[in-house]
Amino acid sequence: MSASVCLFAYYSTEATLAPHTRHLLAQIAACGFAIHIAASGLSEAAATLLQSTLLTGPVPVTSKVYSRANTGLDFGAWQFLLSQGCARDATEVLFANDSIFGPLLPLAPIVETMRQENFQIWGMVRSEAVVPHLQSWFLCMTREALDQPAIQRIFSQPFSEMSKDEIVLHGELGLGLAIKTAGLSSGAAWSSERGLARLLALNPMHTDWRTVLRSGSAPFIKTELLRDNPSGIASTHLWRKEIPDPGFFNPDWISAYLASTPPRNRSKPAGFRARLVQALASEDRFHAVIALFLGR
């Protein structure tokens, strides 16, 4: 078994893979990770077909695909892969999922930079919302860190019985507290420790999406931001202009996804006052406020 393993949470009802997700998996593989995919919602036959499909195309991706019930969201999927022994002999474990567009720039230099820091746990983006934590959509840890009792307790919870909010609380936020409790060294490719961000429980991948992207340290855009825009961020329609290298990441992949995937957030859009506060709290506050008032 590879010393570096990626546990990838994927949801689909069909044995297909969006081009942007195939791109992500290829970039992860290029960093030396052996990939194990928890295909939530797929039958065993469909999972086998998806595994063979990944081996075709311009950039073949070798992976093992596992069928599982669609319960517990990402933490449930990672818990399942851990129970299958996918990371048993790994010295480095990457937890990732399909909730992002990217990387929009090569991933290997970023991963190598973070590896050289020798953190026991590191993530692509650190958030100050509620409690300081590493966002779980791209989270890497050493074997030593994974084996810590505080970390093991996180992955032993009954995620399949939890709501989405409960999984965020007990999984992603709980992991932030577990890292602190265990005294593990941690870091992020991109972070900002603005007190206002923590006070307002802001998600930097929403309010600061252009700042994060332009830093080059975490070249990703959340699918939720462009598909649902739950926080009413005024600048999301500018996403195509922010693709740094269309030859590396094809912006048409995003267009195709948005055209075929209806919004999932049915809640009432944030009011103007709430969006103004978010814009003022953004790292890119000048342009965020301008975009809010001009609608562009």
N, C-alpha and C positions, 0 to 999 in steps of 0.2 A: 504493500500500500504506500502511496505517496506520503512524504512527510508533511506536505501542505495539502489540505483538503478544503473544498468549498461546499458548504451545505446550502443549497439554493431552494428557496420557497417559490413555487410557481403555481398559478391557478389558471385552469382552462377547462372548457367542456369539450374541446376538440383537440386532436393530436396534431396541432400546428403550433408554430412559434413565430411571433412577430419579428420582423427583421431587426428592430432595435434591441430585442431581447437576445436574439442570436448573436448580435454584435457584442453585447455585454458579456455573454458567456465566452465568446472567443477571446475577448480581452482578459477575462479572468484566467482562462486556460493559459494564455501567453505569459502570465505571471507565475506559472508553475503549479497551479492548483489542480488537483484531480477533482472533478465536479460530480456531485451527487444531487439529483433533482427530486424533490418531493412534489409530484404532480397531483395537486389537490383537485378532485373532481373528475379525474380520468380513470377509466377502467384499466385493468391490467393489460388488455390487448392494445388499448390506445396508448398506454405508457410505453409499451414495447415498440409500437409504431413511431412514436415521437423520438425514442432513443435512436432508431435507425435513420429517421429523417435528419437528425442532427449531424449525421456522418456524411450527408450529401450537401451540395451547394458549393459556392466559391470558397467558403471558409469552414471546413469540417470541424465539428466539435465533438470530442470523445467524452461521453458522460454515461452515468448510470441513472436511469429514470425509474422512480418508484411510484406506484399507484397508491393513493390514500384517499380517505373520505375528506370532504371539504369542511373541516372543523378546526377551531383553534387558531385560525389565521397563520401568520408567519411563525410565531413561537410554537404553535402546535405542529407545524411542518418540520421545524428544526428539531423539536423534541422527538418527533417520529424518526427522523434520520439518525439522531443520536442513538435511539433505541435499536436501530438496525445495525449498529456497530460501524457506521460509516466513518467515524472519526476515532475509532478505537486506537489505532497506532499512529495517528497524526501528531506532529509536534507543533503545527500551526493550523488553526481552524478559522475559516472565513464564513461568517453568516451573511447571506445576501438574499435579495429577492427581486421580483420583476416590477417593482413600483417606481422605476426611474427610467428616464431617457438618458443614455450615455453609456460609457464616458464619451464626451464630446472631444476629448484629446486623449492620446495614448495613456493607458492605465499603468503600464509597467514602471515608468519613472516615479510616479506617485507612490506606488506600493513599495518600491525599493527604498525610497527616501524614508518612508515610515518604518520599514524594517530596520534600517540603520539606527533609528532612535532607540531600539531595543525596549519598546514599551511592552508590558505584559498584555495589555489590551489597548487597541486603538480603533478609531472609527474615521469615517470620511468627514463627518460634520458633528461638532459638539453643539448642544442646545442648552440654554439656561432656563428653558421653560419649566416651571414648577420646581424641579430640582435639577441641578447640573447633570447632564447625561449625554452619552454618545448615541446618536440616532442609529437605530438598529437595522436600517436597510443596507448597511455595509459596515460590518463590525468584525474585527479580526482579533483573535486571542491565542496565546501560547497554550500548550498542553498544561503547563503549571497553573495558569489562570483558570482554565476550564475545570480542572480538578479541585479547585478551591471549594470547600463546603458551601460558602455563601453563594457562589455561582451555580453550583449543583442544585441548590434549593430553588433557584429561579427556574431552572429547566425541569424541575420535578412537579411543578404546579399543574392542576387540571385545566389546562387552557381550552380543551374541547368543550368545557362547561361554562366558559366565560363569554361575556359580551365583548365587543370591540374595545369599549372604554376600559373594561376591567383588564383586558390583555395589555393595553398600553400602560395602565397603572402598575400592574404586577409584573409585566414583562420588561418593557423598555425603561420605564422610570425606576422600577425595582432593581433592574440591573445596574443603574447608576448608583443607587444606594449600596448595592452589594459590592461593587468595585471599591467604594470608599470603606466599607466595613472590613473587607479583606485586606485593605492596605495595598492594593495592586497599583502599579504604575500605569498611567493611561495618558493618551493624547489623541489629537484629532488633526487631520490634514487641514481643516479649516475650523476656526473658532473665533468667537468674539464674546468678551465677558462684560458686555454692557449691562449695568444693573437694571435699566429700563426694560430690556428684553426679558429678563427673569420676572420682573414685576408684572408685566403685561402677558406673560406666558406666550411669547411670540415664537413661531416656528421660523427659523432663519431660511429654510428652504422655500418658504412662501414670501415673507416680508423682505428678505434680503437675497432673493434668488439671483438677481443680476450681479450683485456684489460677490456672492459665492462663486458663481460661474466665471466671472471675469478674473477672479484671483488665480485661476489655473490650478488651484490646489484641490478642488473638488468639482470637476467639470461635469455636473449632472443637473438635470431638471426633474422634479417630481412629476409623475404622470397626473397625480391628483390635482396639482396646481393648474395645469393647462386644461385638464378634462372637466374639473368641477369648480376650481377657484373658490373654495369654501370661505375664504377670508375676504373675497372681493378685491384682490390686488389689481390696481388699475393698469399696470404695465404688462400684463401677461400676453396681450396681443402682439407684443414686440418680440416674441420668442425667436422667430426666424432670423431676425437681425443679429441675435446673440449667438448663433451657431458659429464657432470660431473657424472651423475648417469643414465645409460641406463635402469635401472630397474624402474626409475621414469618417464623418457621421452625416449621413444623408438626411437633410431636413424633411424630405418627403416621407420618411419613415414615421415621423411625428404626425404629419398631416393625415396619413393613411390610418393611423391609430385613432386619431380624434374623429375622423369621418365615420369609422366603423364602431366606435365605442361610445354609447350615450352616457351623459353625466350620471353619477351615482349619488351625488349629494342633493337631496330634495329639500334641505332646510332653507329657511328664509334668508336671502342674501344680506350681508352685513350692511348696516346703514352708513350714510355718508360720514357721520361723526366718527364712527368706529373705524372706518377706512382711513380717515384723516389722521387719527391717532396712530394707526399702524404705519402710515406713510412717514409721519414725523419721527417714529421710533426706528425706522429703517436705516441701515448703514448708508443706503443710497437715497437719503431723505429728500435731497433737492429734486432729483429727477422723479422720485416717487410722488411727491406733492404736485409737480408740474403735470405728470401723467394723470393724476387724479382729477385735477381741475380742467384739463384740456381733453380728457378722455382718450389720450394717446401717449 
